[in-house]
Amino acid sequence: MQSITPAEFPPWADSPNDFLFYSTGAIFEQNDGRDDEIFQLAISDLSLNDDLLQSEKITHSVKLIEPNNPFQAVQEACELMNQGILALVTSTGCAAASALQSLTDAMHIPHLFIQRSGDGAPRTACQLNPSPDGESYTLAARPPVRISDVLLTLVSELHWQKFIIFYESDYDIRGLQSFMDQASRQGLDVSLQRVDRNVSRVFTDLFSTMRTEELNRYRDTLRRAVLLMSPRGAQGFIHQAVETNLASKDSHWVYANEEVSDADMMELIYGSLGRMTIIRQIFPLWRDTNVRCMRNNHRISSLLCDPQEGYLQSLEVSNLYLYDSVLMLAHAFYRKLDDRKWHSMASLNCMRKSTKPWNGGWSMLDTIQKVRISGLTGPMDFRAEGSNSHVQFEILGTSYSETFGKDVKRLASWDSTRGLNGSLKENRIESGMHGVTLKIVTILEEPFVMVAENILGQPMRYKGFSIDVLDALAKILGFKYDIYQVGDGKYGSPLPNGSWNGMIGELIGKRADLAVSAITITPERESVVDFSKRYLDYSVGILMRKSEEKINIFSLLAPFDLAVWACIAAAIPVVGIMIFLLRRIQAVRCQNNAGGHPPPSVSTSLQSAIWIVYGAFVQQGGDSILGSVALRIVMGSWWLFTLIVCSSYTANLAAYLTVSRMDNAVRSFQDLSKQADMVYGTVRESAVYEYFRAKGTNPLEQDSTFAELWKIVNKNNGFDHSVSSPSEGIKKCDMCAWH
């Protein structure tokens, strides 16, 4: 709509002070229909109030643009400037805000910007471009994102050292950069994991790609988690985590989002397990009924200030800041006119190169920055580097109790000036168990639970690591206990009729209040009973009987292959024959030169030559050879050959003897399934037994290893090769070694 500017006041007005129109432009995104509604309501409230604006009126022009369309935003802003406006109010995403900032900086038009976040996801800071001349005309009516500061304070207060952050695909992860940097400087171990819109697929992928040990470690990681999601996305995520038994009652999750309604908050808390903490923005002035409807000299309509209307609770945070932005402009217009420093608004054409910026823009911007109001969101001013810094958060949550943390209460608050106000430390279990006697079931397994030496006439006493932990708890909480061993000697597994045996069955049947033992946490068991925090992690191993050392009289021949030994055996007579021939030739020459008598010290027989070669081979020497150069060359070459062969033999023999002592035929489940010489089993109805059953009978399992293992382990329903307890298995496997 065409607005009337101060330069065009009606002819019946004697001066601009008699009758003035303040023209304001607004740009909103089409999918945020409430922005236009609240903007119109704010203009209507100001027009009906004579306390702030007397003979002046505010006119406005509203333009709607497509979401994330910076080009259209600039076009509509240019059209508003062509009509003539004193200020521009926008409620858009970061892309359109960045383009509008460049335009308003060039045209010198004050720009009040309210950042929106799409689909209820947490905000991240908009990376606006710096102004070329250092004079930014864009003022952030909504305070900068401070969720990272609140989270850092929270994890420091709770003494978290390791946790994981889940964020939605729509969330801009760059908003966590400062948080991650500060966490790294403090030595915190922080992991990030992206969550797709299809939440169920995330957990399906986990179960299809992770083994049981990895899932247990991942469940430990989930005990401390931060959720940066929309309320709907967080509800789906929590529901899937509970359904798949990845969430436990000793977990603590933090959900951080500026805009969380009471209904969404209760849905999150009641749908979760363990402790849940909610961080959201609040506006504390609304709790004071005396100042609810009055803001400075401005009276707010009953639609907004009356709690019975319920209208205020349905508004988004950005809607509230939009209302206050209009109120801020009204105060700035009034002060500008009161100071008699009014500048007429000239029509600007952004498409022309010769267009000069508005000469009154800087003065108007300076006036807005000096104004301080108290609106729907509390105090608002732009004295902190062009942004409204006043923001306050409340931290709500639950703690451990008899109701499993279903009571919600306000734990603390955080504001931009004072920081944290309150304590977030986890409440310890209240000592309300004095005089209570618990029935505790256990199963013997060294070194966790063992039977102590029994004194005649005294009841059976137990000792071990788990018993020490139980005694410490009893001392702290003041309870007593009666302990007994489970009748069937089993940890607990589901039966075909749906019931459980072992210690799990004792707990489900309420015959025992607590089970103390070295029991493996599995998803099936965790779905029916609660576990404490694990204090020991171990992987599945193979206990084997030590291999018997077999004496082999031919082991000395092992370093060389049979072909090598054959070549060596053939080389000795061949070299001996060469020596024999050379010595005979030498003897003939000597006989001719010495009158027919050979030297008495030189033997020329073939037997003597072969003996000399063999003696040199075993490095024992032999008769000296007084001969020609040819003899010396042959013997020197043979000595070098024997040196190399003997050195290689010595090294290979040492390596062979060492490897033979270390060699084990079975090093993995694959090796175990491929051999048929030894039989094997496990503890019947244990976690490992059930794991083999699940993997070995799964038709979708592509690896046949577990099918082969299960065939042997479950032979005759496990009674042939498996055992009823670990101690029985150790006795069966006398002189065993752990692999």
C-alpha atoms as one frame of an Amber mdcrd trajectory, in Angstrom:
protein
   0.000   0.000   0.000   1.105   3.563  -0.628   2.147   5.352   2.572   1.901
   9.043   3.406   5.315  10.406   4.372   6.009  13.340   6.711   6.831  15.483
   3.688   3.266  14.985   2.406   1.110  15.900   5.426  -2.451  17.064   4.588
  -3.132  20.727   3.746  -5.402  21.254   6.757  -2.507  20.557   9.180  -0.692
  23.754  10.232   2.599  21.896  10.825   3.997  18.406  10.828   3.433  18.286
  14.585  -0.337  18.671  14.104  -0.770  15.539  12.055   2.007  13.154  10.993
   2.188   9.727   9.428   5.158   7.513  10.238   5.619   5.057   7.400   7.177
   1.660   8.183   7.920  -1.181   5.779   7.794  -4.857   6.678   8.917  -8.034
   4.908   7.851 -11.475   6.095   8.100 -14.976   4.688   4.932 -16.578   3.362
   5.060 -19.658   5.578   5.040 -17.487   8.725   1.527 -16.102   8.610   1.534
 -15.096  12.278   4.189 -12.419  11.646   1.820 -10.343   9.528  -0.941 -10.829
  12.099   1.206  -9.694  15.043   2.627  -6.779  13.072  -0.884  -5.551  12.279
  -1.870  -6.022  15.923   1.074  -3.950  17.120   0.255  -1.135  14.691  -3.375
  -1.247  15.827  -2.388  -1.094  19.513  -0.186   1.945  18.914  -2.829   3.737
  16.840  -5.423   3.332  19.600  -3.097   4.628  22.333  -2.819   8.349  22.922
  -0.153   7.985  25.608   2.711   7.499  23.190   1.423   8.813  19.838  -1.047
  11.674  20.079  -1.645  13.388  16.743   0.718  11.018  14.935  -0.185   7.818
  13.189   1.894   4.879  11.946   1.213   3.633   8.461   2.759   0.501   7.068
   3.348  -1.567   3.979   3.778  -5.340   4.250   5.443  -7.543   1.638   5.454
 -11.335   1.701   8.270 -13.283   0.089   9.080 -16.924  -0.526  11.272 -18.564
   2.120  15.018 -18.417   1.438  14.623 -16.126  -1.553  17.126 -13.244  -1.138
  16.511 -11.850  -4.623  12.775 -11.411  -4.024  13.495  -9.870  -0.613  15.701
  -7.198  -2.218  13.099  -6.493  -4.899  10.317  -5.977  -2.354  12.568  -3.828
  -0.158  13.397  -1.609  -3.139   9.695  -1.160  -3.845   9.070  -0.161  -0.214
  11.917   2.366  -0.353  10.494   3.780  -3.563   7.194   4.361  -1.745   9.002
   6.010   1.134   9.700   4.432   4.540  11.458   5.533   7.706  12.527   2.044
   8.783  12.288  -1.556   7.654  11.177  -4.450   9.867  11.841  -7.981   8.640
  11.334 -11.485   9.989  13.187 -13.898   7.693  15.879 -16.506   7.542  19.587
 -15.794   7.348  19.859 -15.796   3.533  17.296 -13.027   3.015  18.636 -11.099
   6.027  22.150 -10.987   4.574  20.880  -9.582   1.254  18.657  -7.010   2.990
  21.546  -5.922   5.183  23.647  -5.048   2.149  20.754  -3.043   0.671  19.836
  -1.121   3.835  23.507  -0.318   4.498  23.780   1.157   0.999  20.489   3.138
   1.274  20.984   4.159   4.952  17.617   2.722   5.998  17.367   1.476   9.624
  16.615  -2.228   9.505  15.208  -4.139  12.489  15.784  -7.827  11.857  14.080
 -10.730  13.671  15.683 -14.081  12.886  13.378 -17.033  12.306  14.195 -20.734
  12.605  12.447 -23.162  10.296  10.290 -26.082  11.496  10.973 -25.409  15.177
  14.666 -26.356  14.952  17.125 -24.491  17.224  18.585 -21.295  15.803  22.165
 -20.826  14.716  23.840 -17.455  14.331  23.386 -15.665  11.003  26.692 -14.830
   9.341  25.886 -11.297   8.145  28.300  -9.416   5.903  30.355  -6.627   7.475
  29.410  -3.111   6.331  31.876  -1.572   3.864  32.184   1.724   5.768  31.707
   0.218   9.234  28.237   1.752   9.646  25.738  -1.096   9.884  22.073  -0.124
   9.652  20.835  -3.613  10.574  19.827  -4.063  14.213  19.175  -7.564  15.582
  15.941  -7.278  17.544  16.155 -10.917  18.560  19.225 -11.500  20.750  22.183
 -13.463  19.397  22.105 -17.224  19.848  23.270 -18.012  23.402  22.351 -21.698
  23.596  26.035 -22.672  23.352  26.884 -20.506  26.373  24.082 -22.066  28.408
  25.121 -25.580  27.404  28.748 -24.946  28.313  27.692 -23.664  31.748  25.416
 -26.661  32.208  27.981 -29.362  31.367  30.535 -27.618  33.580  28.076 -27.518
  36.468  27.205 -31.207  36.010  30.904 -32.155  35.635  30.309 -33.980  32.383
  33.528 -35.143  30.776  32.121 -37.196  27.913  28.826 -36.779  26.055  27.282
 -36.861  22.591  25.344 -34.166  20.717  22.538 -35.234  18.379  21.450 -32.651
  15.814  18.870 -32.676  13.051  19.715 -32.525   9.373  18.194 -29.009   9.198
  20.476 -27.705  11.938  23.474 -25.643  10.837  26.363 -27.366  12.572  28.519
 -24.251  12.195  26.584 -22.843  15.129  28.428 -25.322  17.393  31.900 -24.190
  16.375  32.480 -21.892  19.365  31.010 -24.474  21.745  33.276 -27.217  20.402
  36.324 -24.947  20.632  35.640 -24.076  24.274  34.838 -27.697  25.127  38.117
 -28.789  23.550  40.057 -26.237  25.617  38.423 -27.632  28.763  39.387 -31.193
  27.833  35.822 -32.423  27.261  35.197 -35.466  25.050  32.317 -34.392  22.782
  30.914 -36.455  19.903  28.557 -35.267  17.173  25.955 -37.362  15.390  23.546
 -36.226  12.712  19.959 -37.508  12.881  17.939 -37.884   9.695  14.271 -37.033
   9.476  13.510 -40.750   9.430  14.474 -41.386  13.051  13.568 -45.079  13.036
  16.069 -45.653  10.235  18.874 -44.319  12.452  18.299 -46.986  15.102  17.713
 -49.708  12.509  21.121 -48.934  11.014  22.709 -49.125  14.467  21.399 -52.627
  15.114  22.317 -53.832  11.636  25.898 -52.509  11.683  26.975 -52.893  15.326
  27.803 -56.007  17.277  26.505 -56.579  20.803  29.692 -55.291  22.444  29.609
 -52.150  20.286  25.932 -51.581  21.117  26.712 -51.830  24.821  29.459 -49.244
  24.478  27.125 -47.049  22.410  24.469 -47.365  25.127  27.038 -46.055  27.607
  27.661 -43.087  25.312  23.924 -42.366  25.209  23.813 -41.984  28.991  24.933
 -38.368  28.568  23.445 -36.684  25.508  22.391 -33.254  24.241  19.552 -32.960
  21.726  19.540 -30.025  19.287  16.280 -30.782  17.491  12.774 -29.561  16.908
  10.267 -30.712  19.562   8.691 -33.168  17.137  12.049 -34.567  16.076  13.180
 -34.930  19.700   9.979 -36.748  20.637  10.488 -39.253  17.829  14.137 -39.731
  18.729  13.403 -40.356  22.417  10.567 -42.735  21.564  12.816 -44.833  19.319
  15.628 -44.858  21.898  13.248 -46.142  24.588  11.625 -48.706  22.286  14.994
 -50.165  21.242  16.313 -50.276  24.845  19.170 -47.896  24.056  17.930 -45.449
  26.699  18.239 -46.402  30.344  16.917 -45.018  33.614  20.364 -43.869  34.714
  20.726 -41.655  31.640  20.644 -37.863  31.593  19.584 -36.083  28.405  19.524
 -32.328  27.805  17.131 -30.810  25.288  18.041 -27.274  24.224  15.714 -25.102
  22.159  14.622 -21.506  22.641  11.032 -22.250  21.649   9.534 -25.126  23.645
   5.894 -25.016  24.702   4.649 -26.501  27.956   2.872 -29.278  26.071   6.026
 -30.208  24.128   8.094 -30.105  27.303   5.795 -32.510  29.163   5.718 -34.815
  26.141   9.514 -34.979  26.126   9.872 -35.565  29.856   7.175 -38.205  30.199
   8.375 -40.029  27.092  11.960 -40.306  28.300  13.722 -42.496  30.825  16.055
 -41.287  33.535  16.727 -37.602  33.964  15.620 -35.036  31.390  16.679 -31.379
  31.399  14.981 -28.723  29.238  16.552 -25.392  28.281  14.209 -22.763  26.845
  13.891 -18.993  26.675  11.542 -17.217  29.091  10.147 -13.712  29.571   9.901
 -13.215  33.344   8.022  -9.872  33.289   4.873 -11.682  32.206   4.695 -13.375
  35.588   4.067  -9.998  37.227   0.375  -9.298  36.745   0.770  -5.630  37.769
   2.993  -4.752  34.812   1.664  -7.282  32.344  -0.521  -4.911  30.337   1.547
  -1.721  30.705   4.872  -1.147  28.981   6.216   2.336  29.757   3.474   4.642
  28.478   2.015   2.004  26.210  -0.980  -0.145  27.053  -0.997  -3.585  25.444
  -4.294  -5.000  24.203  -6.137  -7.466  26.423  -5.748 -10.119  23.734  -2.068
 -10.315  24.618  -2.029  -9.475  28.320  -4.985 -11.525  29.542  -3.821 -15.058
  30.457  -7.331 -16.426  29.998  -7.216 -15.560  26.321  -4.419 -18.094  25.742
  -3.330 -16.099  22.711   0.126 -15.266  24.046   0.975 -18.925  24.680   0.269
 -19.748  21.032   2.783 -17.212  19.712   6.336 -17.985  18.696   9.299 -16.162
  20.183   9.917 -14.344  16.909   6.327 -13.006  17.015   6.974 -11.417  20.415
  10.163  -9.735  19.214   8.293  -8.466  16.167   5.706  -6.769  18.392   8.454
  -5.157  20.471  10.259  -3.981  17.325   7.191  -1.961  16.301   6.989  -0.561
  19.840  10.683   0.357  19.669  10.145   2.249  16.385   7.191   4.141  17.849
   9.335   5.354  20.761  12.105   6.322  18.351   9.668   8.292  16.152   8.302
  10.103  19.191  11.783  10.990  20.480  12.890  12.123  17.039   9.930  14.455
  16.741  10.307  15.665  20.342  13.941  16.587  19.711  12.840  18.554  16.603
  15.442  16.771  14.472  13.020  15.323  11.973  14.195  14.538   8.482  11.663
  14.171   5.699  11.650  10.811   4.002  12.682  11.022   0.381  11.673   8.409
  -2.149  14.638   6.156  -3.007  15.159   4.200  -6.195  17.648   1.420  -5.577
  17.862   0.504  -9.251  19.464   3.787 -10.259  23.195   4.188  -9.951  22.797
   7.896  -9.225  20.478   7.321  -6.242  21.922   8.790  -3.073  21.225   7.235
   0.322  18.770   8.813   2.730  20.476  11.723   4.456  18.429  11.235   7.620
  19.210   7.535   7.965  22.122   7.835  10.364  20.260  10.240  12.617  17.240
   7.911  12.721  19.476   4.911  13.430  21.209   6.785  16.257  17.843   7.649
  17.794  16.690   4.015  17.674  19.912   2.873  19.317  19.411   5.314  22.204
  15.869   4.102  22.943  15.270   1.523  25.675  11.842  -0.048  26.073  10.178
  -2.793  28.072   7.987  -4.913  25.818   6.558  -8.380  25.617  10.044  -9.874
  25.697  11.281  -7.688  28.540  13.904  -4.951  28.157  15.083  -4.161  24.633
  17.856  -1.878  23.441  20.565  -1.921  20.786  23.542  -0.636  22.729  25.511
  -3.894  22.526  27.071  -3.619  19.048  23.792  -3.246  17.205  21.938  -6.169
  18.797  19.516  -6.687  21.620  21.508  -8.530  24.288  18.789  -9.077  26.893
  17.910 -12.769  27.018  17.004 -15.167  29.807  16.675 -18.938  29.855  15.102
 -21.284  32.343  16.400 -24.772  33.009  13.763 -27.302  33.968  14.097 -30.975
  34.619  13.729 -34.011  36.785  15.845 -35.886  39.273  15.965 -39.442  40.527
  13.016 -40.269  42.758  10.472 -42.955  43.524   8.432 -41.745  40.550  11.426
 -42.275  38.187  11.852 -38.582  37.618   8.364 -37.693  36.425   8.045 -34.575
  38.587   9.081 -31.477  36.651  10.508 -28.486  38.446  12.535 -25.388  37.668
  16.164 -26.020  38.527  17.894 -22.771  37.597  17.904 -19.776  35.266  20.533
 -18.178  33.046  20.694 -14.625  31.727  23.158 -12.688  29.626  24.406 -10.504
  32.501  24.556 -12.702  35.618  24.995 -16.143  34.099  23.686 -19.181  35.989
  21.384 -18.666  38.962  20.736 -21.964  40.748  22.266 -25.421  41.011  22.146
 -28.218  38.465  24.013 -30.893  40.390  22.410 -34.299  40.226  20.426 -35.179
  43.303  21.705 -38.240  45.095  19.393 -41.029  46.111  17.654 -39.979  49.258
  18.561 -42.035  52.288  15.063 -43.250  53.036  15.885 -46.951  53.386  16.772
 -47.105  57.068  15.376 -50.252  58.634  14.492 -51.823  55.263  15.630 -55.412
  54.685  16.153 -56.387  51.047  16.077 -59.877  49.617  19.066 -60.276  47.332
  19.646 -63.128  44.889  23.085 -64.015  43.588  25.083 -66.659  41.760  28.620
 -67.760  42.569  31.323 -66.596  40.179  34.852 -65.696  41.171  36.019 -63.047
  41.937  32.660 -61.268  42.104  30.697 -63.511  44.448  32.349 -66.286  46.482
  31.570 -68.221  49.633  33.731 -67.261  52.599  35.136 -69.807  55.001  32.241
 -70.959  57.087  32.565 -71.026  60.863  30.729 -73.904  62.478  27.269 -72.845
  63.592  27.357 -69.571  61.665  25.232 -68.786  58.576  26.879 -68.860  55.167
  28.915 -65.757  54.436  29.719 -64.314  51.040  32.653 -62.286  49.830  33.911
 -60.842  46.582  33.937 -57.621  44.593  30.159 -57.411  44.145  29.619 -58.130
  47.848  31.978 -55.266  48.753  29.925 -52.905  46.574  26.710 -54.173  48.184
  28.094 -53.610  51.689  29.122 -50.046  50.768  25.609 -49.277  49.474  24.022
 -50.760  52.577  26.222 -48.577  54.767  25.409 -45.385  52.840  21.670 -45.968
  52.493  21.138 -47.698  55.800  19.423 -50.882  54.629  20.018 -54.500  55.584
  19.873 -57.521  53.326  19.374 -61.273  53.213  21.269 -62.920  50.393  20.644
 -66.323  48.807  21.780 -68.235  45.731  19.408 -68.738  42.816  17.988 -72.243
  42.796  18.636 -73.184  39.161  22.082 -71.577  39.071  21.259 -69.513  35.976
  21.644 -65.850  35.187  18.336 -65.533  33.401  16.951 -66.161  29.939  13.437
 -66.075  28.442  11.442 -69.298  28.338   9.049 -70.332  25.536   6.014 -69.424
  27.684   7.239 -65.829  28.113   8.543 -66.184  31.666  12.188 -65.999  32.765
  14.406 -68.340  34.723  17.462 -67.633  36.835  18.046 -64.392  38.704  15.973
 -62.386  36.216  13.022 -64.665  36.954  13.508 -64.102  40.699  13.316 -60.335
  40.172  10.301 -60.471  37.857   8.484 -62.796  40.255   9.267 -60.347  43.096
  10.900 -63.091  45.120  13.995 -60.904  45.241  14.404 -57.138  45.434  17.897
 -57.011  44.019  20.291 -59.259  42.091  24.034 -59.009  42.644  26.336 -60.826
  40.248  28.560 -60.532  37.201  25.657 -60.557  34.763  25.798 -59.334  31.180
  23.474 -56.475  30.197  21.479 -57.432  27.109  18.574 -55.621  25.409  16.210
 -58.487  26.291  17.093 -58.420  29.975  17.045 -54.640  30.087  13.492 -54.632
  28.777  12.220 -56.398  31.924  14.576 -55.256  34.724  16.740 -52.212  35.508
  20.513 -52.437  35.615  23.049 -50.333  37.462  25.942 -48.692  35.681  28.351
 -51.301  34.381  31.669 -51.445  36.208  33.466 -53.950  33.972  33.545 -54.517
  30.215  34.940 -57.673  28.710  34.799 -59.397  25.351  33.972 -63.028  24.609
  37.066 -65.240  24.765  37.935 -68.878  24.074  39.237 -71.058  26.915  41.254
 -73.957  25.489  43.286 -76.839  26.854  46.986 -76.235  26.456  48.404 -78.078
  23.483  50.641 -81.042  24.357  54.247 -80.702  23.317  55.092 -83.545  20.926
  58.739 -84.653  20.611  59.770 -85.144  16.979  63.219 -86.591  16.398  63.151
 -85.203  12.858  62.450 -81.600  13.979  66.124 -80.781  13.333  65.439 -81.237
   9.629  62.481 -78.791   9.649  64.410 -75.529   8.954  65.268 -76.689   5.409
  63.068 -78.172   2.762  63.708 -81.724   1.562  65.023 -80.432  -1.755  67.607
 -78.286   0.055  68.811 -81.257   2.085  69.080 -83.315  -1.117  71.153 -80.623
  -2.795  73.479 -80.390   0.209  73.871 -84.188   0.309  74.716 -84.207  -3.411
  77.118 -81.248  -3.134  79.428 -83.007  -0.622  80.507 -85.932  -2.883  80.607
 -83.704  -5.955  82.995 -81.263  -4.289  84.913 -84.253  -2.821  85.430 -85.688
  -6.311  86.654 -82.281  -7.536  89.137 -82.115  -4.650  90.230 -85.698  -5.363
  90.894 -84.974  -9.033  92.759 -81.751  -8.327  94.951 -83.450  -5.717  95.737
 -86.349  -8.032  96.814 -83.883 -10.697  98.924 -82.077  -8.120 100.492 -85.364
  -6.986 101.412 -86.321 -10.566 103.083 -82.982 -11.118 105.003 -83.231  -7.891
 106.118 -86.770  -8.778 107.452 -85.653 -12.120 109.269 -82.724 -10.571 110.675
 -84.653  -7.578 111.958 -87.765  -9.273 108.907 -89.985  -8.906 108.270 -89.750
  -5.123 105.084 -87.899  -3.937 105.069 -85.912  -0.696 104.304 -88.263   2.188
 101.925 -85.827   3.966  99.417 -85.533   1.161  96.747 -88.225   0.762  95.310
 -88.574  -2.696  92.480 -91.042  -2.023  88.798 -90.252  -2.816  87.726 -91.174
   0.734  90.140 -88.650   2.175  88.883 -85.905  -0.158  85.212 -86.480   0.731
  86.091 -86.520   4.444  87.886 -83.178   4.097  84.789 -81.683   2.357  82.415
 -83.042   5.016  84.647 -81.751   7.853  84.659 -78.290   6.298  80.833 -78.423
   5.960  80.288 -79.138   9.660  83.010 -76.617  10.502  85.334 -79.192  12.085
  88.287 -78.813   9.732  90.413 -81.715   8.383  93.827 -82.584   6.968  95.717
 -79.619   5.611  95.788 -79.289   1.855  99.064 -78.247   0.377  98.093 -77.594
  -3.156  97.700 -75.441  -6.133  95.766 -72.250  -6.603  92.852 -74.235  -8.074
  92.531 -76.270  -4.875  92.512 -73.138  -2.773  89.814 -71.513  -4.921  87.573
 -74.587  -4.706  88.049 -74.948  -0.934  87.546 -71.211  -0.359  84.280 -71.284
  -2.300  83.140 -74.349  -0.340  83.946 -72.716   2.989  81.901 -69.623   1.993
  79.005 -71.878   0.958  79.084 -73.795   4.232  79.201 -70.531   6.215  75.995
 -69.278   4.537  74.190 -72.614   4.855  75.066 -73.061   8.531  74.054 -69.493
   9.438  70.717 -69.885   7.649  70.101 -73.230   9.339  70.803 -71.813  12.808
  68.457 -68.845  12.306  65.650 -70.955  10.821  65.949 -73.557  13.562  65.618
 -70.911  16.303  62.597 -69.350  14.577  60.952 -72.732  14.029  61.320 -73.777
  17.655  59.882 -70.440  18.854  56.897 -70.455  16.482  56.064 -74.066  17.266
  55.694 -73.151  20.942  53.414 -70.165  20.118  51.368 -71.799  17.399  47.639
 -72.217  18.184  45.226 -73.695  15.736  42.298 -71.552  16.993  42.550 -67.794
  17.262  39.012 -66.669  16.343  35.439 -67.905  15.984  36.103 -68.484  12.290
  39.003 -70.818  13.111  36.874 -72.600  15.689  34.036 -73.217  13.240  36.344
 -74.555  10.502  38.096 -77.222  12.603  36.619 -80.564  13.615  39.297 -81.976
  15.951  38.091 -80.357  19.170  34.583 -79.950  20.580  33.477 -76.764  22.309
  30.586 -75.235  24.207  29.577 -72.397  26.518  27.440 -71.826  29.606  23.865
 -72.869  28.880  21.246 -70.096  28.886  23.909 -67.409  29.347  24.225 -64.193
  27.350  26.826 -65.814  25.067  24.597 -68.867  24.587  21.657 -66.653  23.589
  23.922 -64.597  21.326  25.030 -67.743  19.464  21.391 -68.812  19.228  20.296
 -65.473  17.763  23.141 -65.299  15.259  23.163 -68.983  14.395  19.422 -69.281
  13.738  19.008 -65.958  11.941  18.102 -66.733   8.291  19.318 -63.282   7.230
  22.810 -63.856   8.625  25.147 -64.082   5.654  28.137 -65.431   7.581  27.819
 -69.164   8.248  30.316 -69.046  11.116  27.722 -68.729  13.866  25.498 -71.385
  12.291  28.379 -73.870  12.550  29.176 -72.767  16.089  25.542 -73.073  17.198
  25.319 -76.567  15.715  28.077 -77.784  18.063  27.209 -75.626  21.094  23.533
 -76.660  21.026  24.100 -80.364  20.392  21.488 -82.299  22.401  20.080 -78.920
  23.583  23.475 -77.977  24.944  23.891 -80.961  27.288  26.631 -82.652  25.252
  29.186 -79.889  25.004  27.899 -76.895  26.983  27.999 -76.589  30.767  25.712
 -75.234  33.456  28.212 -72.842  35.064  31.617 -71.263  34.358  33.238 -73.268
  37.175  32.069 -76.521  35.601  33.557 -75.441  32.279  36.903 -74.624  33.878
  37.003 -78.015  35.611  36.168 -79.716  32.329  38.976 -77.888  30.604  41.860
 -78.903  32.874  45.142 -77.075  32.254  43.472 -74.495  29.988  44.779 -71.312
  28.441  42.806 -68.129  27.581  42.756 -66.876  24.009
